[in-house]
Amino acid sequence: LVDETFTTISISVNYPPLDPLQYPQSTYIIAKNEQFSISPSSIIDQYSTITITNGELPTGLTINSNNGVISGIPTSYTSNSHVTITMTNPIGDFSSFTITFTVLTRPTSFNYPQSTYSLLIGDDINAIPSCNGDEIVYSIINGILPSQIQFSNVNGAITGSNLPYIPTTTITIKASNAIDFITTNITISVNY
């Protein structure tokens, strides 16, 4: 007879503790149709997987599940889109980080129907610009319009009716959003 002795061996696999998942910023305002990339600022270990657990990335962006890099070319206007990203290891430990994305078209092609308005006393002015871009606001950054002419910060319209004599006035107008700005000059005079 052979004596048999049995023993039980327990093997456990310990994973390193997760660093809190972090990115350099929690809010990103980025340009539409332009390359974008961000990487986590925390250490991502080789055992963890990174996924989107709430919300959606802007169209055109993807996330690498191994290293958490978010990259791509955003192709659609997006306003304050909240995305929660979660890093999980094989034993269920997890850490999450929420990023807010806004995607805007950079302002371009800012023009009024005319760059010079030579009017006569009693004339009206109704000059509305065209500008390509998202969430554009308008402002006068150089020069002063006479009180008889109004300026809209919402659509850039320059308006006035039954105008009196106004000496030649040149103003610089800025069309801007959170990405960039563009300017143009307008000259207005009202004569006899």
Secondary structure, 3 states (H helix, E strand, C coil): CCCCCCCCCCCCCCCCCCCCCCCCCCEEEEECCCCEEECCCCCCCCCCEEEEEECCCCCCEEECCCCCCEEECCCCCEEEEEEEEEEECCCCCEEEEEEEEEEECCCEEEECCCCEEEEECCCCEEECCEEECCCCEEEEEECCCCCCCEECCCCCCEEECCCCCEEEEEEEEEEECCCCEEEEEEEEEEEC
